[in-house]
Amino acid sequence: MFKPTLFAAVLLAGGVLTALELTPSADTAVYAPGEPVRFTVSKLPANGRAAYRVIDFDRKTVRNGETAPGNLEFTGLPRGWYELQAETVGNAGEKARYPFAVIPEFDRSQTDWEKNQFGVMVAPHTRYPLAHRDFDAKFMERIGVRWVRTHRLNWIQIQPDEHKAPDWATADREVEIYKKRGLSIVATTAWPFPAWASSGRGTQIDAYYLDKMFPADKYIEQTKKFHTELARRYGDKVDYWEIGNEIDAENFWIGRYKHQGDKAAIMQDYIEFYIMIAKALRAGAPAAKIGPNTTGSAPDGNTYRDWLNVFLQNPEARKQMDYFSTHYFPSVPEIRKVLARYGKGDVDIIFTEIGGMAHSYRKVPTWEETCRNIRITCTHYATQLQAGGKALCKFLLRDIPELPPQGWIAGMLEGDFKLRPEYVAFATLIREIGDADPAGRINITRRSDKGWLHGFRFRRGGKTLTLVILNDAPKAAVTLDSASKELRVIDMMGRETTQIPQNGKLVLEMDSDRPLLIEGDISGEPGEGRDPEPVLVQEINVKCNGDFEMPVRGATIPYWHLGYDTGKGTPEQVGFLVSVDDKVKHSGRQALKIHAEKRTGFYAVCHTMTVPKLKLGQYMVVTYRWWAKGEKIDSIDKASFAPSLSMRRKDNSRIHWRDGDFERGTFDWMAGEQVRKYEQNDFPPDFNHFSLEFYLGKSTGTLWLDDVSINIKVMQRGASEARYLK
């Protein structure tokens, strides 16, 4: 049986390696209420002892003591997330930790399984051992997950080498694993595409893009044949086939090599690709449900806009689309409007990436960053369930173990299967509302003395449950109306209390990262619940010489400087040339001209700006606009012309950045706009300033830039007073 062991090791005097090791008796470290929680403590130094403590989700110590090598046993622990921490006594101070959970067993026979829309996405398109995949599935089954999204029923996984025949053994076993655990499968296929069959193969395009391109002509028939066989083998085992992943974004789809720089042509390349793959799948499984997948920018699209409208305007694409798939937190009503325009208003909308994804600027997330995902996941799931979303697959079940820290925390499990509290919260949601009927928002927005409240109502078996979520305040006193004699209150760790309303009022203390489920009658204000309308507190139009009309002194352009993050040598030394041009311009007397004869590093023109400090309940929206014209912009890397907004330290080193759309080829003057929103908790401690950069890094060609503007709005929201609500 596969069993992970977590440990901490140190090198003691004399060079002898020793380790303090904690091993749970349950391989998942998940226990049922009333079941003894047992750990084995081992690999202590000779005659050594270890001090231990068990902490709960509230960071309180609930058990502690000392132990020799051997067994520890804890009984009587309530439901929830815990962590066993141990440290050797009187020695080198080795430390070890092992999170565990106490969660009721999930009884599928007691649920309306077909109503359950809770799912997870497994570590995406990377390869990892079948034993780990089976262990992933065991974690899913344990808490009642129904849906699993996988990228591995895919040509590149089954035939990585063009000179060898497809090997179906691993895919067969993976499907068997999921069906054995009672999971319904969403299969993302035709991405990543085999690089060896890509139309970009043999060109100068960067290898990063090869698996995001249209197939080469000589592989078209082989492409069709493979996908027909794929569907023939697994068609009765897969509920939804997604063709591609986030194909409205340039970093996941760029079409044919000859169309680089032509967004309209690249969109048509995808439509052609989609129709080809869909028909091939149907040839193997006529009843297959097939659809495209986009980012959370639906329905408009990310890089390629107006994505859904353009896709559905093609009669054959429309015919081949059985459902629509998207990610995270788009507006389902807006998507439905577009679908209805083309007679597709009633198709399923599924969410194959959804839930909390906390950005971190540290390799190890803080406790607050880890817990924040619980609130975000509750908000995403409740909103999209109320809107009729299907197959809501949490991104992710488990961190991607093969990748280094990515600057975000998304997995409910760490890469080596350590439990995060969000796993327990997810189990609570499934147990309480997994098969409940969504019953709309309840208007309790103003019922907190700080911040504001979401209220989502669900009905199950004649009972009403309300998910209450506090926003924009770390803590608040909440007062809710209730006609019930008593209420069952459940926190996200599954811990229950019975509350008796006093004079028709229930008073609670709430924490923003600890939503509550309340079973019983809760009433609010008349009308649908809604979010507070933001109020503008401050607006700054940043002075930046964005029309480039100010006099140039030598090589100095006022308000702008040359910058680089990974280039070698200064921009001037490597031929990254910047000047003003009075002949080619969008307006006024002149524009900024950037030219590169050869590919170098990441070079840019930069503007540095400070930003206001935010107060509680405030957020900041940075909007930057520009006009750009390009001539023969070519890149073999995944970088070409792109704007980027970077967070920087006092020494100007970069902490984090957000790129805009990448542009290639030759194009006439076109407008660009990026809108970036920053919450109060988005700013790391060492943040000092922003810089706006326009890159022509690692590209050749000429770029003209003109009429750049930067606008900063500080918005107030979240106060429960009526003046912050319309």
Number of C-alpha atoms within 10 A of each C-alpha: 6 10 15 16 14 16 17 15 14 15 12 14 8 6 8 8 11 16 19 24 23 24 19 23 17 13 14 20 22 25 22 16 18 14 14 16 22 17 20 14 21 19 15 21 19 8 7 15 20 24 16 21 17 21 18 22 16 8 11 11 14 12 13 14 10 14 17 16 18 12 15 17 10 13 11 10 19 17 22 25 26 24 21 19 18 27 21 22 17 10 13 14 13 22 19 20 20 21 21 25 26 23 25 20 16 17 11 14 7 8 15 12 14 9 15 21 23 24 31 28 22 24 24 16 17 13 11 12 9 14 14 15 17 19 20 20 24 17 21 23 19 17 23 26 28 27 26 24 29 22 23 25 27 23 21 23 21 19 16 17 13 12 8 8 10 15 13 15 9 15 19 13 14 19 19 14 20 23 15 13 18 17 22 20 21 26 24 25 22 26 24 23 23 23 21 19 22 23 22 25 19 9 12 12 17 14 15 13 24 27 24 27 27 25 25 16 12 11 15 14 11 13 21 18 16 20 25 21 16 22 22 17 16 18 21 12 18 19 17 22 27 26 24 25 25 23 25 30 20 20 16 19 26 27 30 20 20 12 16 19 20 16 18 14 16 24 24 15 18 23 21 17 20 24 19 17 23 25 17 22 26 19 18 20 19 14 12 22 20 24 24 27 24 27 24 21 20 25 24 20 19 20 21 19 18 16 21 20 17 15 19 20 12 14 10 14 20 19 11 19 19 19 22 21 27 26 23 24 19 17 15 18 11 12 19 18 13 17 21 12 12 13 11 19 15 11 14 17 23 23 29 30 23 25 26 28 22 20 18 21 18 13 12 13 17 12 11 11 18 24 21 18 24 26 22 20 21 24 23 18 24 23 21 22 23 17 16 15 19 20 28 30 28 31 27 25 26 27 25 22 14 11 9 9 16 14 16 19 24 24 29 27 21 17 16 14 24 20 25 22 25 25 23 25 27 24 24 25 22 21 22 16 24 25 22 22 18 21 16 19 20 23 20 26 26 26 23 26 15 21 25 27 30 24 27 25 23 24 17 15 8 5 11 19 26 25 25 23 23 28 27 20 20 15 18 21 15 21 16 18 19 20 16 16 13 16 20 14 20 20 18 27 27 25 13 16 12 12 16 16 17 13 10 13 16 19 16 15 10 19 17 20 23 20 25 24 25 22 22 18 17 22 15 17 13 9 10 13 19 15 16 22 14 18 17 13 13 12 13 13 11 15 12 16 17 22 21 24 19 13 10 12 8 7 10 13 20 16 15 17 15 19 19 18 12 11 15 13 12 14 22 10 9 17 15 26 15 23 15 21 16 13 9 16 23 19 13 12 15 20 25 23 21 22 20 22 13 15 19 20 21 20 25 25 22 20 21 17 15 10 14 12 11 17 11 16 20 21 22 23 16 17 16 20 17 20 21 23 22 23 16 15 23 25 24 17 16 16 21 24 27 18 26 20 22 20 21 20 17 10 7 15 13 16 17 18 14 12 15 19 19 18 25 24 19 17 16 12 15 12 13 15 15 17 12 13 13 14 14 15 14 14 17 16 9 12 17 18 17 21 20 21 23 25 24 32 26 22 28 23 22 22 23 24 26 26 20 18 18 19 15 20 19 23 19 21 22 26 24 18 15 9 10 15 17 9
